[in-house]
Amino acid sequence: MTTIDPVPTPTDDRVAVLRARVAEQFAGVRADLEALVRIPSVSNTEFDRAHVEASAAAVAQLLSDAGMPEVQVLRVTGADGTPGAPAVVARRPAPDGAPTVLLYAHHDVQPPGDDRHWSSAPFEPTQRGERLYGRGAADDKAGVVAHVGALRALGDELGVGVTVFVEGEEEIGSPTFVDFLHTYRDLLAADVMVVADSSNWKVGVPGLTTSLRGLVDLVVDVEVLSHAVHSGMFGGPVLDAPTLLARLIATLHDEHGDVAVAGLVHADDPTVDYDEAELRADAGVLPGVRLAGTGPLTARLWTRPAIGVIGMDAPRVASASNTITPRASAMISVRLAPGQDPAAAMAAMREHLLAHAPFGARVTVHEGEQGRPFRSPADSAGMQAARWAMRTAWGTAPVDIGVGGSIPFISDLLDVYPDATILVTGVEDPDSRAHGADESVHLGELERVVLAEALLLEVLAPTA
């Protein structure tokens, strides 16, 4: 590994040159983003994988056109025999004595959901005001074109080695990510790794993500009868499974809405807080709905566990009959505070659900996905360089933020490359609505992200 030492920042004239280049080339960056959004590269196995292949080919072409001399589309087969999605790896070797920077993004996207919930077609990029709408416009095809734009701005003046790694299966949990890292360990090795898959504090204020929550999910089944029975004949002494499932779910939070599962840990409260009115507006909270939990909003969002029901199996209203339902199930998602061990969290959830079986109902827990949280190590030269680049691009200091979501593969990166500096950045803002209808990117923010990344690569290069 090459040591990253604090280095003098570029001159004002050099910053002005890069700023002008980014502005001049931004129309092309936007056009590239629009072209990528038009490719419905949903990695979910229920969708046509040909679109993911087409997206990888398009990304490879963009990186080749941006001057990367080595561009490959690669994949691995997972340990369970599952073939991986195509990833794009582009490399430009480091000059002697210079560090190598890995730039990560992903080109796959979430399913669009019901098109009726979108204000415009999800795979037809559409501008309204300062925002460009479309599935993947923010998460994470904006990250892809941010890397491309920064490389174009620097051109042959790039003073560091660069490896661009654009994954194709992040939205389905990166099932072959670890196998990919081990297969191509030397190819992906870098001193600094920039993961462009997070968010900024708000439009006009950059953010450097220093913590991410982990994740476990599970399915809980509640059974009360061996078969359905007439609700008039047996209703009263026998409660239906959906009612008992609801009572079980209700034990996961206390009367204030705080998580009430023993064994789920908290991290320290953040030093910044979120304005309640802004959170309500950003999340679309309906008037009159009280927010759950106690303590700072940023703690509830970033450094404390959160539990939600993300799916249920019970009779549909349209096909309901007057019977006592014998069985009901719920999928439960648990976001974990930084510092929490996912296996310990899963065990705590299992113990709680089994111990709180209502009215002696039969409760079964089926364990699902686990992902580790991330907490950035102490301040480093790489983080100082990132803060300078963001402050210069935005004209205001970045906020060190946590993110309530999870990017479990960051911990995998640190396992394989323990000496690398991980910088978690992003193009999104609180109104980007990633994964939801009307996903969008703020075009002004995207331009600033391109400039900040170009400045970061500039300042990481050793001086003569």
CORNORGI-V108883 format. One record per helix or strand. SS is the DSSP state (H for helix, E for strand). FROM is the first residue (numbers start at 1). LEN is the number of residues. If there is no record, write none. Layout:
ss: {SS	SS}
from: {FROM	FROM}
len: {LEN	LEN}
//
This chain:
ss: {H	E	H	E	E	E	E	E	E	H	E	E	H	E	H	H	H	E	E	E	E	E	E	H	E	E	H	E	E	H	H	E	H	E	E	H	H	E	E	H	E	H	E	E	H}
from: {12	42	50	70	77	83	87	100	109	115	126	131	141	161	170	177	185	192	202	205	207	214	229	231	235	238	241	253	259	276	297	306	317	323	327	342	358	362	374	381	399	409	421	440	443}
len: {26	1	16	5	1	1	6	7	1	3	3	3	17	7	3	7	4	8	1	1	6	10	2	4	1	1	10	1	1	8	7	8	3	2	10	14	3	10	2	14	5	8	8	3	18}
//
